[in-house]
Amino acid sequence: MKKFILSTLLLASSLWAFAQNKEVTEIAVYRISGNHNENFENLLKDFRSHVSKLAGFKTYTTLQDIRGPNIYIDILPWSDINTALAAADNVKNGKKYIPFIAAIDSLIAHGEFYPYQVFIHNKTKIPMQSKITEVVIYQIKTDKVDNYETITENVDLFLKSQKGFISRIIMQDHKDKTVFMDIVEWESIEDAENALQKSQQETALLPFFEATEKVITFSHYSFFR
């Protein structure tokens, strides 16, 4: 019995250490107040210059909502969860970040996500500036988490059959295991919207829709900076 407890503790410790060293992606979806729109690019440039100096920083990509031009999403991979959380605290408490933060009218969604699954269908090299990125953050029912990998297989099959589909990345919130994020790339907004319409009538996707508790945010974005 003691050996079993010891081995269980060692396994838990190993899993914890693995999680601490896994790359994590920070996502922030926010709305800029109208009177800061014209100066937003300069504010973002200054903010990035400070963030890029923080430990664990990898890259910083900003996308702009196609339908709501004052809504943006920042995507920042960090070397691990500890550096991501430390960076968030640094930004929250640092005076040099105030000009950018003050320009934010509302924070729509924010979190740190671990990679869950990557599905690349179209390996053609399409410039980031030409792609349409669909970002969906959603919560699934607690009793569906363990079966989520199976539930989402039909989504991959559906996307594979759609014109203009490039790739799908699934991530899982590091704190709340019921919260997932899909980052889906398309060749055009027309392809993305046509697939969305078709998905509403696709019976094979019913298990996925039924497993979804709520959608936190859903939108299409183009490359900004």
C-alpha positions in Angstrom: 0.0 0.0 0.0 2.8 2.4 0.9 4.6 1.6 -2.4 1.3 2.4 -4.3 0.9 5.7 -2.5 4.5 6.6 -3.1 4.3 5.8 -6.8 1.1 7.8 -7.1 2.7 10.8 -5.5 5.7 10.5 -7.8 3.4 10.3 -10.8 1.5 13.3 -9.7 4.7 15.2 -9.1 6.0 14.3 -12.6 2.8 15.4 -14.2 2.9 18.6 -12.3 6.5 19.3 -13.3 5.6 18.5 -17.0 2.7 20.9 -16.9 4.9 23.6 -15.4 7.4 23.2 -18.3 4.8 23.1 -21.1 4.5 26.0 -23.5 1.3 27.9 -22.8 -0.5 30.5 -24.9 -2.0 33.6 -23.4 -5.1 35.0 -25.2 -6.7 38.4 -24.6 -9.8 39.5 -26.5 -10.6 43.2 -25.8 -12.4 46.2 -27.1 -10.6 49.5 -27.6 -12.5 52.7 -26.7 -13.4 54.8 -29.7 -11.3 57.8 -28.8 -8.1 55.6 -28.8 -8.7 54.0 -32.2 -6.4 56.3 -34.2 -3.6 56.0 -31.7 -4.0 52.3 -31.1 -1.1 51.1 -33.3 1.3 53.4 -31.4 0.0 52.2 -28.0 0.3 48.6 -29.1 3.9 49.1 -30.4 4.9 50.6 -27.1 3.2 47.9 -25.0 4.8 45.2 -27.1 8.3 46.7 -26.6 7.9 46.2 -22.9 6.2 42.8 -22.9 8.9 41.4 -25.3 11.5 41.9 -22.6 9.7 39.7 -20.1 11.1 36.3 -19.2 9.5 33.4 -21.2 8.3 35.7 -24.1 8.1 34.0 -27.5 6.0 35.9 -30.0 3.2 38.5 -30.0 0.4 38.4 -32.7 -2.5 40.8 -32.8 -5.6 40.2 -34.9 -8.5 42.6 -35.6 -12.1 41.6 -35.7 -13.5 41.8 -39.2 -17.0 42.9 -38.1 -16.0 45.0 -35.1 -12.8 47.0 -36.0 -12.3 48.2 -32.5 -12.1 44.6 -31.2 -8.7 42.8 -31.1 -7.2 39.6 -30.0 -3.6 39.2 -28.7 -2.0 35.8 -29.0 1.2 35.3 -26.9 2.9 32.0 -26.5 5.0 31.8 -23.3 7.7 29.2 -22.4 5.6 27.9 -19.5 2.7 28.7 -17.2 4.9 30.3 -14.6 6.3 32.9 -16.9 2.9 33.5 -18.4 1.3 34.2 -15.0 4.3 36.3 -13.9 4.0 38.4 -17.1 0.3 38.9 -16.4 1.1 40.2 -12.9 3.8 42.4 -14.3 1.5 44.0 -16.8 -1.2 44.4 -14.2 1.1 46.2 -11.7 3.5 48.0 -14.0 3.1 51.8 -14.6 4.7 51.5 -18.1 1.7 49.4 -19.3 -0.9 52.0 -18.2 -1.3 53.9 -21.5 -2.2 50.7 -23.3 -4.5 49.3 -20.6 -6.3 52.6 -20.2 -7.2 52.4 -23.9 -9.1 49.2 -23.3 -12.9 49.8 -23.0 -13.6 46.2 -22.0 -11.9 42.8 -21.6 -14.0 40.2 -23.5 -12.0 37.2 -22.6 -8.6 36.4 -21.2 -6.8 33.2 -20.2 -3.8 30.9 -20.5 -4.2 27.8 -22.6 -2.3 24.5 -23.1 -2.2 22.9 -26.5 -4.8 20.1 -26.8 -4.9 19.1 -30.5 -3.5 20.3 -33.8 -5.2 19.4 -37.2 -3.5 20.8 -40.3 -5.4 20.1 -43.5 -4.0 22.5 -46.1 -0.2 22.6 -46.0 0.0 25.2 -48.7 2.0 28.1 -47.3 -0.4 31.0 -47.2 0.9 34.3 -45.7 -0.5 35.2 -42.3 -1.7 38.5 -43.7 -4.0 36.8 -46.2 -5.6 34.3 -43.8 -8.9 34.6 -41.9 -8.6 33.4 -38.3 -11.7 32.1 -36.5 -11.4 32.1 -32.7 -13.9 30.4 -30.5 -13.7 30.2 -26.7 -16.3 27.9 -25.3 -17.2 25.8 -22.3 -18.3 22.2 -22.5 -20.3 20.2 -20.0 -18.3 18.8 -17.1 -19.3 15.2 -17.9 -18.1 15.5 -21.5 -14.5 16.6 -20.7 -13.1 13.1 -20.6 -14.7 12.2 -24.0 -14.0 15.5 -25.7 -11.3 14.1 -27.9 -13.8 11.6 -29.4 -16.6 14.2 -29.6 -14.5 16.6 -31.5 -13.4 14.1 -34.2 -16.5 14.8 -36.3 -15.7 18.5 -36.2 -12.3 17.8 -37.8 -14.0 15.6 -40.5 -16.5 18.3 -41.2 -13.9 21.0 -41.5 -11.8 18.9 -43.8 -14.6 18.8 -46.3 -15.1 22.5 -46.4 -13.7 24.8 -49.0 -10.9 27.1 -47.8 -10.2 25.3 -44.5 -6.5 25.4 -43.6 -6.0 24.3 -40.0 -7.6 23.9 -36.5 -5.7 24.3 -33.2 -7.6 23.3 -30.0 -6.4 24.5 -26.6 -7.6 23.9 -23.1 -7.7 26.5 -20.3 -5.0 25.8 -17.7 -7.3 26.5 -14.8 -10.8 25.4 -16.0 -10.6 22.1 -17.9 -14.1 22.6 -19.2 -13.0 25.7 -21.2 -11.5 25.2 -24.7 -10.5 27.4 -27.5 -10.4 26.7 -31.2 -8.2 28.7 -33.6 -9.3 27.9 -37.1 -7.7 29.3 -40.2 -9.4 29.9 -43.5 -8.4 31.2 -46.9 -11.2 33.8 -47.0 -14.1 35.1 -44.8 -16.6 33.7 -47.4 -15.2 30.2 -46.8 -15.4 30.7 -43.1 -19.0 32.0 -43.1 -20.2 29.3 -45.6 -18.8 26.6 -43.4 -20.5 28.1 -40.4 -23.9 28.1 -42.1 -23.5 24.5 -43.2 -22.5 23.4 -39.7 -25.9 24.4 -38.4 -27.5 21.7 -40.5 -24.8 19.0 -40.1 -26.3 16.2 -38.0 -22.8 14.7 -37.4 -21.9 17.7 -35.3 -24.9 17.3 -32.9 -22.8 15.6 -30.2 -20.4 18.5 -30.3 -23.1 21.1 -30.0 -24.9 19.2 -27.3 -21.7 18.9 -25.3 -21.2 22.7 -25.4 -22.4 24.5 -22.3 -21.9 28.0 -23.6 -19.9 30.0 -26.1 -17.8 32.7 -24.4 -16.7 34.5 -27.6 -16.8 33.7 -31.3 -15.5 35.9 -34.2 -13.5 36.2 -37.3 -10.2 38.1 -37.4 -7.7 39.4 -39.9 -4.0 40.0 -39.3 -3.3 43.4 -37.7 0.3 43.4 -36.5 
